[in-house]
Amino acid sequence: MIKLGTIPMGMAVAVAAAIPAVSSAQSSVTLYGAVDNALAYTNNQKGSSNVYLKSGSLESAKFGFKGQEDLGGGSRALFRLESGFNLNNGMMSDQGAIFSRLAWVALANDRYGTLTLGRQYTPYLLYVGAIGAAPMLTGATGAHPGDIDQLDVDSRASNAVTYSTPDMNGLQFSTMYALGGVAGAFSSGNTFSAALKYNYKTLDAAVGYLRVTNNAVAGTFSTTATGTFDQSPINAGYVSAHAVQYIAAAALYGFGAAKVGVNYANTQYKPGVGSLFTDTAIFNNYGVIGQYSATIAWTLAAGYSYTRATASNGVTNAARFHQFSFEQTYSLSKRSTIYLLEAYQMASGQTLSAQGKGHIVNSVAMVGRTSESTPSSNGRQFVGMIGFRHAF
């Protein structure tokens, strides 16, 4: 330690001024985000066509802060705070929770890996979702029907502890446990996820597991459970599940200006005491995607997914969904993009309504995650959008 009284005053002032400058050079805080809006057309929302503005269609509208400090010896302190909002009315994505998207702090080391604490994405999403439809096709129209496999952006957990290994020649593993916080019932309301990914040259592959556990009263999924999942008419009969389990795998290969990928996911809604259904409901999802960079500015992408439920809970003609999704983007700059999105979905078969077992209804179409509360009135739905996204 330097004692200012043992050196000339001028030098002491110079040393004191230099100390915070060195510290500042080793740490940083960044403000970032995206503003995104689109004019959308849907041919059938509960029986009527609709023209409307859709916030966050290519990329979720959001802002956040991220930072790091170099601790020396290959170690770093990290943090991230992120909030979502609706560009058309200025409201937060989740009322009463300003940083509902992300809120975590982490300690990372080049040799030993990273430990992250707080509200964060699951390894299942970060590894498998990152090479599924999400990086090529926006969730608004490219997510699989109703985001039934939870591979779009909403796979987060609160009260979570995550450990991720360092990159080991392209191989990396991550596991997360989110504490339910229910006294006397350690497993109630918790979330567990684990995933493995491998990167070699232009090949990316990943497998992942996610289990979200309920701690709610009969007929609902608790808002205090650590994990969340998208709810829509596609899974309305099963949201009272005791637990929801996901297993998924994806691979993506690039050659020249093109990329092609395949993905598979198995989703299981497991009943418990008080659930409104009695048999495990299973949805299998198969997808293929492709992308082509036609020019420096133009990028084209397309995807197809097939989703099928298994027969259970009195449903013999199980629900089936075919979805075709397309995306064209034109980059005005590194941060500003004009885009076009189109998707068409065909639904058939039957499923349970929100009243549960004994209440069988015809399946309805609902493209991606565009209209969870306003599905088609039948088994067909088309959605088209033109929008503008600016990142900062």
Steps between C-alpha positions, in 0.01 A plus 500: 500500500625849414495746790438847361687666786832342395509650149472855366146637482511544120596138450234388749230676302624340178501151656151548647366611162658203324352230724133534393609540137669157509192344665269653241712361216449146636120518530211606280124550502299501176147618427344295220162411356271484199191683377293297255153546354305347212176546313335158508211328324330182621232339287314342793496605864196341663321508165601844370796643312705767674757770424700619801840610631715228657784608729813285510438289191855447371664561838342558839476869590727544800772695675762387743830551676791260495840535654818327600809559710833329445603347832834370375623144464245427228206587726218749433196633681194532274145628529197552278166676546244490217144630464243440226232743387223548245599767249136582417381591848823540699400239756747254652474141379426384854319751719670557834831341394735743332781250433280199427709387202837471676647595838817316598855528630782259415859406575692361202841341470673390179609173659216408738187628325219736596262511797187713444238600759159660436229505233645357180446297186508122538792301353234316296418824318853644485647187342222328304281804428800695374540264202133413452255723313571804720821633337357474148125546538350750741288361782199704391442278197787249513453349846338160489120509558432678830872460581397154621865392535605817687791567265413867452606786729272436802688207653625677812514416871508713815702422814738304278856376549682403179845350445653493151832341414759686293520417131695173468603479133146577388323299774310678779256388772261706713260410781249708697288453811240761596392491864124485553525658843203310645559427869482129572475408130842546341399372154175695476504771235861435398660484156786280380683517170814352347644524150805403298624667181778434250644736239739385227579735213159564337315228693300576815315231697326495838275293725306630798262415783258723692249424775270767647312401818170647619411601856147623427145425601287276278434616147780757461875529464641716776635846422748445784659191344858577400454395137255617236361364175279634222131427541262496203201310361747232387582396859207660686374167630830419669613820673393354835786249472706411804809528280594569138800317355691583180769303317640649179786471254610716207777520242603775261750480214636787292651487152586811307217752521248238616405326825269201554376354824278236659339490844285271712322553831290285730266683741318319782229642727496284812186499719492518878250532781248764393595498130207522257627200302620152600735369229837644403447709185785483249580727204776410253639773277718458190652795313729590208640846429714668237661838446672663202691829495413613148707821524676697772165662584240236409445183707229243427379228739234230503383228735251215530382332819270208573348467845298201614339420834453144624155356569416543870237627744213379283635660180534235227548729198804681639592856397738553206658820366688582179667841491691674219696814591695748285716803574672762283722766655676798345774662709520876458797493740642278771224618735199579277298237314185494289328161502215295355348199679245248377364180651220255434378231737262206457354334809292184524387249760373571849625605842373595847358843575601697809232307696715188470410132461155436360498829307628407154514769231630528146857626470537856375792661318728752672811603309817512712450737793315775315159478662480282811161650593363531145543168315321410180138387526592193294802297394655757267687825566721731292710783644700759304708790634718785380710670766807693605751414773774724642748366752714715728 
